[in-house]
């Protein structure tokens, strides 16, 4: 699943657990939400690194005259 989907489903499970008094369901929701947060962070870092690599490649190409 995507990061946003995990965050939304996790929050829903967490709320469901709180409403029903189910501590396990609340914990499952928190875990799924944390997974979504982590996936989102990894995605942002990956995008940032790819952007920096592309800039570096362009700079090398300009310097080498290609």
N, C-alpha and C positions, 0 to 999 in steps of 0.2 A: 504494500500500500504506500501511497504517498505520504509525505510528512504532514501535510495539512489534514489529510483524511484521518491519520492516526491521532492527531491532536484533537480533532472534533469528536471522533468516536471515543477516545479516552475520556474526554470531558463529560460526554454523555453517560458513559459507564460510571464515572466517579459520582455524578449527580444521582444516578439511579441507585447506587449503593448507599449514598447518604439518605435518600428519601426512604428506602426500604430498610435501612439499618443493617445492610449487608456489608460487613467490613472487608470481606474478600473481594466483592465486586468493586468497592471503592478502591482497594489496592490495585486491582487489575486495571481500572481506569487510569489511576495515577501512573502506572507503569507504561501503559500504551501512550499516554500523553507525553511522558518523558522520552519514549522512543521517537515520537514525532518531532519533539524539540531537537533531539540529537541528529536525526536525519536532516532536518532543516539546517542545522549548523554545519553539518558536513557538506551539504549542497552549496551553502554560501561560500565556504572555504574553497571548495573545488572550483567554483566559478571565478573566484578571486585569483586563484593560482593560474587558471587557464588564461585569464586576461593578462596577467603579468608575463606569462610565457609568450603570448602572442606579441606583446609590446617588445619584449626582448628580441624575439626573432626579427621583427620589423626593423629594430635598431641595428641588428647585425647585418641584415640585408642592405640597409642604407649605407652602412660603414664599408661594406665590401664592394659596393657599386653595382649590385645586381638589380 
